[in-house]
Protein backbone atom coordinates (compact mmCIF):
# COMPACT_ATOMS: atom_id res chain seq x y z
CA UNK A 1 0.00 0.00 0.00
CA UNK A 2 1.54 3.32 -1.09
CA UNK A 3 1.53 6.58 0.89
CA UNK A 4 -1.43 8.13 -0.95
CA UNK A 5 -3.60 5.07 -0.34
CA UNK A 6 -2.70 5.16 3.36
CA UNK A 7 -3.57 8.86 3.53
CA UNK A 8 -6.99 8.18 1.99
CA UNK A 9 -7.73 5.37 4.48
CA UNK A 10 -6.58 7.44 7.46
CA UNK A 11 -8.56 10.46 6.21
CA UNK A 12 -11.78 8.45 5.92
CA UNK A 13 -11.13 6.87 9.34
CA UNK A 14 -10.54 10.24 11.03
CA UNK A 15 -13.60 11.81 9.41
CA UNK A 16 -15.80 8.87 10.42
CA UNK A 17 -14.56 8.70 14.01
CA UNK A 18 -15.04 12.45 14.50
CA UNK A 19 -18.56 12.33 13.12
CA UNK A 20 -19.52 9.19 15.05
CA UNK A 21 -18.28 10.49 18.41
CA UNK A 22 -19.08 14.22 18.22
CA UNK A 23 -22.05 14.28 15.84
CA UNK A 24 -24.26 11.26 15.17
CA UNK A 25 -25.46 10.41 18.73
CA UNK A 26 -26.99 13.79 19.65
CA UNK A 27 -30.28 13.58 17.75
CA UNK A 28 -32.20 15.58 20.39
CA UNK A 29 -30.12 18.70 19.93
CA UNK A 30 -31.77 22.11 20.25
CA UNK A 31 -31.45 25.81 19.44
CA UNK A 32 -30.63 28.41 22.06
CA UNK A 33 -29.90 32.12 22.44
CA UNK A 34 -28.69 33.77 19.19
CA UNK A 35 -29.22 30.54 17.21
CA UNK A 36 -32.96 31.29 17.10
CA UNK A 37 -32.29 34.63 15.43
CA UNK A 38 -29.74 33.14 13.08
CA UNK A 39 -32.08 30.42 11.84
CA UNK A 40 -35.11 32.73 11.75
CA UNK A 41 -33.19 35.25 9.62
CA UNK A 42 -31.82 32.70 7.16
CA UNK A 43 -35.24 31.32 6.21
CA UNK A 44 -35.47 33.79 3.34
CA UNK A 45 -38.34 34.12 0.87
CA UNK A 46 -36.46 35.78 -2.01
CA UNK A 47 -32.94 36.49 -3.26
CA UNK A 48 -33.45 40.13 -2.30
CA UNK A 49 -33.21 39.02 1.33
CA UNK A 50 -29.81 37.47 0.59
CA UNK A 51 -28.39 40.80 -0.63
CA UNK A 52 -30.01 42.53 2.34
CA UNK A 53 -27.63 40.63 4.64
CA UNK A 54 -24.74 42.69 3.28
CA UNK A 55 -26.17 46.16 3.95
CA UNK A 56 -28.70 45.83 6.78
CA UNK A 57 -26.11 46.49 9.50
CA UNK A 58 -24.76 44.57 12.47
CA UNK A 59 -25.45 40.84 12.45
CA UNK A 60 -26.18 41.07 16.18
CA UNK A 61 -29.50 42.78 15.42
CA UNK A 62 -31.01 39.48 14.29
CA UNK A 63 -31.51 38.12 17.81
CA UNK A 64 -32.77 41.23 19.64
CA UNK A 65 -36.36 41.64 20.95
CA UNK A 66 -38.73 44.35 19.69
CA UNK A 67 -37.76 46.77 22.48
CA UNK A 68 -34.00 46.65 21.88
CA UNK A 69 -31.64 48.33 19.46
CA UNK A 70 -27.98 47.64 18.79
CA UNK A 71 -25.21 50.15 18.24
CA UNK A 72 -24.16 50.17 14.60
CA UNK A 73 -20.54 51.30 14.89
CA UNK A 74 -17.28 49.96 13.46
CA UNK A 75 -15.84 48.77 16.77
CA UNK A 76 -19.17 47.90 18.38
CA UNK A 77 -20.84 45.52 15.99
CA UNK A 78 -20.40 42.23 14.17
CA UNK A 79 -20.56 42.46 10.39
CA UNK A 80 -20.81 38.82 9.27
CA UNK A 81 -23.27 38.54 6.37
CA UNK A 82 -21.72 35.36 4.98
CA UNK A 83 -22.57 33.52 8.21
CA UNK A 84 -26.22 33.97 7.21
CA UNK A 85 -25.51 33.03 3.59
CA UNK A 86 -23.98 29.72 4.71
CA UNK A 87 -27.06 29.16 6.84
CA UNK A 88 -29.52 29.54 3.92
CA UNK A 89 -29.08 26.04 2.37
CA UNK A 90 -29.25 24.54 5.86
CA UNK A 91 -32.52 26.37 6.44
CA UNK A 92 -33.82 25.04 3.14
CA UNK A 93 -33.01 21.41 3.99
CA UNK A 94 -33.47 21.35 7.78
CA UNK A 95 -36.03 24.07 8.48
CA UNK A 96 -36.34 24.30 12.28
CA UNK A 97 -34.73 20.92 13.00
CA UNK A 98 -31.63 21.74 15.13
CA UNK A 99 -29.97 18.37 14.55
CA UNK A 100 -29.31 19.17 10.87
CA UNK A 101 -27.49 22.41 11.73
CA UNK A 102 -25.58 20.66 14.52
CA UNK A 103 -24.46 17.84 12.23
CA UNK A 104 -23.34 20.38 9.61
CA UNK A 105 -21.10 22.04 12.22
CA UNK A 106 -19.52 18.74 13.21
CA UNK A 107 -19.06 17.80 9.54
CA UNK A 108 -17.04 20.99 8.93
CA UNK A 109 -15.00 20.22 12.04
CA UNK A 110 -14.31 16.70 10.75
CA UNK A 111 -13.27 18.14 7.36
CA UNK A 112 -10.83 20.50 9.12
CA UNK A 113 -9.31 17.58 11.01
CA UNK A 114 -8.80 15.69 7.74
CA UNK A 115 -7.26 18.74 6.04
CA UNK A 116 -4.84 19.18 8.93
CA UNK A 117 -3.93 15.49 8.83
CA UNK A 118 -2.96 15.78 5.17
CA UNK A 119 -0.94 18.93 5.90
CA UNK A 120 0.84 17.29 8.84
CA UNK A 121 1.94 14.35 6.66
CA UNK A 122 4.29 16.73 4.84
CA UNK A 123 6.61 16.74 7.88
CA UNK A 124 5.75 13.75 10.11
CA UNK A 125 4.99 10.04 9.56
CA UNK A 126 1.40 9.25 8.61
CA UNK A 127 0.42 7.61 11.91
CA UNK A 128 1.74 10.49 14.04
CA UNK A 129 0.01 12.94 11.69
CA UNK A 130 -3.20 10.99 12.21
CA UNK A 131 -2.84 11.17 16.01
CA UNK A 132 -2.02 14.89 15.89
CA UNK A 133 -5.11 15.57 13.73
CA UNK A 134 -7.24 13.41 16.05
CA UNK A 135 -5.93 15.46 18.98
CA UNK A 136 -7.19 18.57 17.15
CA UNK A 137 -10.55 16.87 16.45
CA UNK A 138 -11.05 16.25 20.18
CA UNK A 139 -9.21 19.28 21.56
CA UNK A 140 -10.66 20.16 24.99
CA UNK A 141 -10.96 23.89 24.14
CA UNK A 142 -14.03 22.90 22.08
CA UNK A 143 -16.06 22.02 25.17
CA UNK A 144 -17.74 25.41 25.70
CA UNK A 145 -18.90 26.04 22.17
CA UNK A 146 -18.83 23.00 19.90
CA UNK A 147 -22.28 22.16 18.58
CA UNK A 148 -23.84 25.58 19.14
CA UNK A 149 -25.35 26.77 15.86
CA UNK A 150 -23.90 30.28 15.57
CA UNK A 151 -20.26 29.31 16.35
CA UNK A 152 -20.52 27.08 13.27
CA UNK A 153 -18.85 30.01 11.51
CA UNK A 154 -15.61 29.27 13.40
CA UNK A 155 -15.44 25.80 11.82
CA UNK A 156 -16.26 27.16 8.36
CA UNK A 157 -13.74 29.97 8.81
CA UNK A 158 -10.95 27.47 9.46
CA UNK A 159 -12.02 25.32 6.48
CA UNK A 160 -11.82 28.32 4.17
CA UNK A 161 -8.53 29.49 5.69
CA UNK A 162 -6.88 26.09 5.14
CA UNK A 163 -8.18 25.94 1.56
CA UNK A 164 -6.96 29.52 0.95
CA UNK A 165 -3.47 28.54 2.15
CA UNK A 166 -3.43 25.27 0.16
CA UNK A 167 -4.48 27.08 -3.02
CA UNK A 168 -1.77 29.70 -2.48
CA UNK A 169 0.72 26.82 -2.15
CA UNK A 170 -0.67 25.25 -5.33
CA UNK A 171 -0.16 28.55 -7.16
CA UNK A 172 3.44 28.83 -5.91
CA UNK A 173 4.09 25.25 -7.07
CA UNK A 174 2.45 25.48 -10.50
CA UNK A 175 2.30 29.23 -11.29
CA UNK A 176 -1.25 28.66 -12.53
CA UNK A 177 -3.17 31.86 -11.87
CA UNK A 178 -6.52 30.10 -11.42
CA UNK A 179 -5.41 28.73 -8.05
CA UNK A 180 -4.39 32.20 -6.88
CA UNK A 181 -7.69 33.74 -8.00
CA UNK A 182 -9.69 31.10 -6.12
CA UNK A 183 -7.50 31.70 -3.07
CA UNK A 184 -8.34 35.43 -3.22
CA UNK A 185 -12.07 34.74 -3.61
CA UNK A 186 -11.99 32.43 -0.60
CA UNK A 187 -10.29 35.11 1.51
CA UNK A 188 -12.95 37.62 0.48
CA UNK A 189 -15.74 35.25 1.52
CA UNK A 190 -13.95 34.50 4.79
CA UNK A 191 -13.69 38.18 5.73
CA UNK A 192 -17.42 38.63 5.23
CA UNK A 193 -17.98 35.45 7.23
CA UNK A 194 -15.89 36.56 10.20
CA UNK A 195 -13.31 39.29 10.65
CA UNK A 196 -10.52 37.18 12.22
CA UNK A 197 -8.66 36.56 8.93
CA UNK A 198 -8.25 40.30 8.37
CA UNK A 199 -4.55 39.72 9.11
CA UNK A 200 -4.09 37.13 6.33
CA UNK A 201 -2.46 39.57 3.88
CA UNK A 202 0.23 40.37 6.46
CA UNK A 203 0.68 36.67 7.32
CA UNK A 204 1.00 35.70 3.65
CA UNK A 205 4.26 37.67 3.23
CA UNK A 206 6.50 35.61 5.56
CA UNK A 207 4.51 32.47 4.67
CA UNK A 208 5.27 32.89 0.95
CA UNK A 209 8.88 33.86 1.62
CA UNK A 210 9.58 30.80 3.77
CA UNK A 211 7.78 28.40 1.45
CA UNK A 212 9.93 29.60 -1.45
CA UNK A 213 13.00 29.22 0.73
CA UNK A 214 12.05 25.61 1.49
CA UNK A 215 11.73 24.87 -2.21
CA UNK A 216 15.07 23.35 -3.23
CA UNK A 217 14.62 24.52 -6.81
CA UNK A 218 14.39 28.14 -5.68
CA UNK A 219 17.69 29.89 -6.46
CA UNK A 220 16.55 33.53 -6.23
CA UNK A 221 18.16 35.90 -3.76
CA UNK A 222 16.59 36.63 -0.39
CA UNK A 223 15.88 40.27 -1.31
CA UNK A 224 14.18 39.28 -4.56
CA UNK A 225 12.24 36.61 -2.65
CA UNK A 226 11.01 39.25 -0.20
CA UNK A 227 9.90 41.52 -3.03
CA UNK A 228 8.08 38.67 -4.77
CA UNK A 229 6.35 37.71 -1.51
CA UNK A 230 5.16 41.29 -1.00
CA UNK A 231 3.91 41.45 -4.59
CA UNK A 232 1.97 38.20 -4.14
CA UNK A 233 0.34 39.64 -1.02
CA UNK A 234 -0.94 42.80 -2.76
CA UNK A 235 -4.28 41.32 -3.99
CA UNK A 236 -4.88 40.04 -0.45
CA UNK A 237 -4.28 43.59 0.85
CA UNK A 238 -6.72 45.00 -1.73
CA UNK A 239 -9.37 42.48 -0.65
CA UNK A 240 -8.80 43.34 3.02
CA UNK A 241 -9.06 47.10 2.37
CA UNK A 242 -12.23 46.49 0.33
CA UNK A 243 -13.77 44.55 3.24
CA UNK A 244 -12.79 47.22 5.79
CA UNK A 245 -14.21 49.95 3.53
CA UNK A 246 -17.57 48.16 3.18
CA UNK A 247 -17.63 47.54 6.93
CA UNK A 248 -16.92 51.24 7.58
CA UNK A 249 -19.81 52.21 5.29
CA UNK A 250 -22.24 49.82 6.96
CA UNK A 251 -20.88 50.35 10.50
CA UNK A 252 -19.39 53.90 10.59
CA UNK A 253 -16.12 54.52 12.42
CA UNK A 254 -16.66 56.50 15.63
CA UNK A 255 -14.72 57.16 18.83
CA UNK A 256 -16.73 54.42 20.55
CA UNK A 257 -14.42 51.44 21.09
CA UNK A 258 -16.75 49.44 23.33
CA UNK A 259 -15.86 46.04 21.84
CA UNK A 260 -12.14 46.59 22.37
CA UNK A 261 -12.67 47.58 26.03
CA UNK A 262 -9.95 50.26 25.86
CA UNK A 263 -9.56 53.77 24.46
CA UNK A 264 -7.62 54.27 21.20
CA UNK A 265 -4.38 55.26 22.94
CA UNK A 266 -1.28 53.45 24.21
CA UNK A 267 -1.81 54.12 27.94
CA UNK A 268 -5.37 52.77 27.87
CA UNK A 269 -4.22 49.67 25.98
CA UNK A 270 -1.43 48.94 28.50
CA UNK A 271 -3.80 49.36 31.46
CA UNK A 272 -6.31 47.03 29.85
CA UNK A 273 -3.63 44.39 29.25
CA UNK A 274 -2.54 44.59 32.90
CA UNK A 275 -6.13 43.84 33.96
CA UNK A 276 -6.26 40.75 31.74
CA UNK A 277 -3.46 38.67 33.26
CA UNK A 278 -5.73 35.71 34.10
CA UNK A 279 -7.30 35.99 30.63
CA UNK A 280 -3.91 35.19 29.17
CA UNK A 281 -3.38 32.36 31.67
CA UNK A 282 -6.65 30.80 30.41
CA UNK A 283 -5.49 31.39 26.83
CA UNK A 284 -2.21 29.54 27.42
CA UNK A 285 -3.93 26.81 29.40
CA UNK A 286 -6.54 26.09 26.73
CA UNK A 287 -3.99 26.28 23.92
CA UNK A 288 -1.92 23.63 25.70
CA UNK A 289 -4.99 21.44 26.21
CA UNK A 290 -5.24 21.93 29.99
CA UNK A 291 -8.92 22.87 29.80
CA UNK A 292 -9.97 19.76 31.73
CA UNK A 293 -8.27 21.07 34.86
CA UNK A 294 -10.61 22.56 37.51
CA UNK A 295 -11.77 26.11 36.77
CA UNK A 296 -10.58 29.17 38.75
CA UNK A 297 -7.21 27.60 39.56
CA UNK A 298 -5.08 30.01 37.52
CA UNK A 299 -2.02 29.66 39.78
CA UNK A 300 -1.98 25.87 39.29
CA UNK A 301 -2.63 26.31 35.59
CA UNK A 302 0.11 28.91 35.35
CA UNK A 303 2.58 26.48 36.95
CA UNK A 304 1.54 23.63 34.67
CA UNK A 305 1.82 25.89 31.63
CA UNK A 306 5.51 26.45 32.42
CA UNK A 307 6.38 22.72 32.21
CA UNK A 308 5.51 22.17 28.50
CA UNK A 309 6.85 25.64 27.66
CA UNK A 310 10.25 24.73 29.11
CA UNK A 311 10.20 21.46 27.15
CA UNK A 312 9.33 23.36 23.97
CA UNK A 313 12.12 25.87 24.66
CA UNK A 314 14.62 23.03 24.99
CA UNK A 315 13.38 21.45 21.74
CA UNK A 316 13.60 24.86 20.05
CA UNK A 317 17.25 25.26 21.10
CA UNK A 318 18.02 21.79 19.73
CA UNK A 319 15.98 22.33 16.55
CA UNK A 320 17.31 22.64 13.00
CA UNK A 321 14.24 24.57 11.79
CA UNK A 322 14.29 27.55 14.16
CA UNK A 323 13.15 30.11 11.59
CA UNK A 324 10.08 28.03 10.74
CA UNK A 325 9.21 27.58 14.42
CA UNK A 326 9.47 31.34 14.92
CA UNK A 327 7.10 31.81 11.97
CA UNK A 328 4.63 29.26 13.38
CA UNK A 329 4.69 30.95 16.80
CA UNK A 330 4.08 34.24 14.97
CA UNK A 331 1.12 32.52 13.25
CA UNK A 332 -0.31 31.36 16.59
CA UNK A 333 -0.13 34.90 17.95
CA UNK A 334 -1.44 36.70 14.88
CA UNK A 335 -4.39 34.34 14.44
CA UNK A 336 -5.18 34.89 18.13
CA UNK A 337 -5.54 38.66 17.74
CA UNK A 338 -9.18 38.71 19.01
CA UNK A 339 -7.91 37.20 22.28
CA UNK A 340 -5.06 39.69 22.57
CA UNK A 341 -7.03 42.81 21.66
CA UNK A 342 -10.59 42.08 22.80
CA UNK A 343 -11.22 39.31 25.33
CA UNK A 344 -10.66 35.60 25.82
CA UNK A 345 -13.17 33.03 24.64
CA UNK A 346 -12.13 29.42 23.87
CA UNK A 347 -13.61 29.63 20.36
CA UNK A 348 -11.33 32.60 19.56
CA UNK A 349 -8.27 30.33 19.53
CA UNK A 350 -9.66 27.71 17.14
CA UNK A 351 -7.37 28.69 14.24
CA UNK A 352 -4.43 29.17 16.61
CA UNK A 353 -4.85 25.61 17.95
CA UNK A 354 -4.21 24.23 14.44
CA UNK A 355 -0.97 26.24 14.15
CA UNK A 356 0.03 25.25 17.70
CA UNK A 357 -0.23 21.53 16.95
CA UNK A 358 1.77 22.04 13.75
CA UNK A 359 4.43 23.90 15.78
CA UNK A 360 4.72 21.02 18.27
CA UNK A 361 5.15 18.54 15.42
CA UNK A 362 8.00 20.62 13.96
CA UNK A 363 9.61 20.91 17.42
CA UNK A 364 9.68 17.14 17.85
CA UNK A 365 10.40 16.17 14.24
CA UNK A 366 13.43 18.39 13.67
CA UNK A 367 15.19 18.34 17.05
CA UNK A 368 18.82 17.69 16.08
CA UNK A 369 20.22 14.28 17.04
CA UNK A 370 17.37 13.63 19.46
CA UNK A 371 15.22 11.64 17.00
CA UNK A 372 12.38 11.78 19.53
CA UNK A 373 9.66 10.49 17.20
CA UNK A 374 11.78 7.44 16.36
CA UNK A 375 13.26 6.73 19.80
CA UNK A 376 10.03 7.14 21.72
CA UNK A 377 7.53 6.04 19.09
CA UNK A 378 5.66 3.60 21.38
CA UNK A 379 5.68 5.95 24.37
CA UNK A 380 4.52 8.88 22.23
CA UNK A 381 1.79 6.78 20.62
CA UNK A 382 0.44 5.56 23.99
CA UNK A 383 0.57 9.09 25.42
CA UNK A 384 -1.30 10.63 22.47
CA UNK A 385 -3.93 7.89 22.32
CA UNK A 386 -4.52 8.21 26.08
CA UNK A 387 -4.83 11.99 25.74
CA UNK A 388 -7.27 11.68 22.83
CA UNK A 389 -9.42 9.17 24.76
CA UNK A 390 -9.51 11.47 27.82
CA UNK A 391 -10.40 14.50 25.69
CA UNK A 392 -13.07 12.67 23.69
CA UNK A 393 -14.65 11.35 26.91
CA UNK A 394 -14.66 14.90 28.27
CA UNK A 395 -16.34 16.21 25.10
CA UNK A 396 -18.90 13.38 25.05
CA UNK A 397 -19.88 14.22 28.62
CA UNK A 398 -20.15 17.92 27.72
CA UNK A 399 -22.22 17.31 24.58
CA UNK A 400 -24.56 14.91 26.39
CA UNK A 401 -25.21 17.49 29.11
CA UNK A 402 -25.67 20.31 26.58
CA UNK A 403 -28.04 18.19 24.47
CA UNK A 404 -30.29 17.75 27.50
CA UNK A 405 -30.22 21.47 28.30
CA UNK A 406 -30.88 22.63 24.73
CA UNK A 407 -33.63 20.07 24.26
CA UNK A 408 -35.31 21.50 27.35
CA UNK A 409 -35.12 24.99 25.82
CA UNK A 410 -36.77 23.73 22.64
CA UNK A 411 -39.53 21.79 24.37
CA UNK A 412 -40.23 24.77 26.65
CA UNK A 413 -40.97 26.99 23.66
CA UNK A 414 -42.95 24.26 21.92
CA UNK A 415 -45.09 23.82 25.02
CA UNK A 416 -45.54 27.58 25.38
CA UNK A 417 -46.90 28.14 21.87
CA UNK A 418 -49.60 25.52 22.54
CA UNK A 419 -50.95 27.62 25.42
CA UNK A 420 -54.43 28.99 24.56
CA UNK A 421 -53.55 32.47 25.85
CA UNK A 422 -50.50 32.56 23.60
CA UNK A 423 -52.49 31.35 20.59
CA UNK A 424 -55.10 34.05 21.12
CA UNK A 425 -52.43 36.71 21.66
CA UNK A 426 -50.67 35.78 18.41
CA UNK A 427 -53.98 35.73 16.54
CA UNK A 428 -54.94 39.16 17.88
CA UNK A 429 -51.43 40.60 17.48
CA UNK A 430 -51.12 41.19 21.20
CA UNK A 431 -47.56 42.02 22.29
CA UNK A 432 -45.78 39.39 24.36
CA UNK A 433 -43.58 40.60 27.21
CA UNK A 434 -40.98 38.22 28.72
CA UNK A 435 -39.20 38.97 31.98
CA UNK A 436 -37.27 37.26 34.81
CA UNK A 437 -36.00 34.52 32.49
CA UNK A 438 -32.98 32.27 33.24
CA UNK A 439 -29.65 32.68 31.42
CA UNK A 440 -30.49 30.23 28.61
CA UNK A 441 -33.21 32.65 27.43
CA UNK A 442 -31.27 35.90 27.77
CA UNK A 443 -31.44 36.58 23.98
CA UNK A 444 -33.29 35.13 21.00
CA UNK A 445 -36.66 34.74 22.74
CA UNK A 446 -38.47 36.97 20.24
CA UNK A 447 -37.06 35.08 17.24
CA UNK A 448 -37.91 31.74 18.90
CA UNK A 449 -41.55 32.78 19.20
CA UNK A 450 -41.73 34.06 15.63
CA UNK A 451 -39.98 30.90 14.41
CA UNK A 452 -42.21 28.40 16.21
CA UNK A 453 -45.50 30.26 15.64
CA UNK A 454 -44.55 30.91 11.99
CA UNK A 455 -45.85 34.42 12.51
CA UNK A 456 -43.97 37.68 13.08
CA UNK A 457 -46.89 40.12 12.91
CA UNK A 458 -46.83 40.67 16.68
CA UNK A 459 -44.20 42.24 18.91
CA UNK A 460 -42.11 40.34 21.44
CA UNK A 461 -40.48 42.33 24.22
CA UNK A 462 -37.98 41.19 26.82
CA UNK A 463 -36.70 42.73 30.05
CA UNK A 464 -33.33 41.26 30.97
CA UNK A 465 -32.89 42.66 34.50
CA UNK A 466 -34.24 40.97 37.61
CA UNK A 467 -37.63 42.20 38.88
CA UNK A 468 -38.78 41.92 42.48
CA UNK A 469 -42.08 43.79 42.38
CA UNK A 470 -43.85 42.14 39.44
CA UNK A 471 -47.19 43.94 39.91
CA UNK A 472 -45.50 47.34 39.86
CA UNK A 473 -43.45 46.37 36.80
CA UNK A 474 -46.54 45.26 34.83
CA UNK A 475 -48.46 48.36 35.92
CA UNK A 476 -45.65 50.64 34.70
CA UNK A 477 -45.45 48.91 31.33
CA UNK A 478 -49.20 49.26 30.80
CA UNK A 479 -49.32 52.89 31.92
CA UNK A 480 -46.40 53.85 29.69
CA UNK A 481 -48.02 52.14 26.67
CA UNK A 482 -51.80 52.71 27.13
CA UNK A 483 -52.66 51.93 23.49
CA UNK A 484 -50.83 48.61 23.35
CA UNK A 485 -52.13 45.27 24.61
CA UNK A 486 -49.70 42.99 26.46
CA UNK A 487 -49.49 39.39 27.56
CA UNK A 488 -46.81 38.89 30.22
CA UNK A 489 -44.71 35.72 30.41
CA UNK A 490 -42.14 34.80 33.05
CA UNK A 491 -40.33 31.65 34.19
CA UNK A 492 -41.56 29.15 36.75
CA UNK A 493 -38.25 28.23 38.41
CA UNK A 494 -39.82 25.44 40.45
CA UNK A 495 -41.37 23.58 37.53
CA UNK A 496 -38.74 24.81 35.02
CA UNK A 497 -41.17 26.05 32.40
CA UNK A 498 -42.71 29.25 31.06
CA UNK A 499 -45.59 30.74 33.01
CA UNK A 500 -48.19 32.96 31.32
CA UNK A 501 -49.62 35.59 33.67
Protein Blocks (a to p, Z undefined) as FASTA:
>chain_A
ZZklmmmmmmmmmmmmmmmmmmmmmmmgccehjlmmmmmmmmcfbfklmmmmmmnopfkl
mmccfkbccdddfklcccdfklmmmmmmmmmmnopafklmmmmmmmmmmmmmmmmmmmmm
mmmcfklmmmmmmmmmmgcklmmmgopaklmmmmmmmmmmmmmmmmmmmmmmnopaklmm
mmmmmmmmmmmmpmklmmmmmmmmmmmmmmmmmpmmlmbdfklmmmmmmmmmmmmmmmmm
mmmmmmmmmmccdfblklnopacbfklmmmmmmmmmmmmmmmmmmmnopmmpcghilklm
mmmmmmmmmmmmmmmmmpcklmmmmmmmmmmmmmmmmmmmmmccfklmmmmmmmmmmmmm
mmmmmgghklmmmmmmmmmmmmmmmmmmmmmmmmmmmmmmmmmmmmmmmmmmmmmmmpmk
lmmmmmnopacddehiafklmgoklmmmmmmnopakbccdddfbdcfblmlmmmmmmmmm
mmbccddddddfknopaddZZ
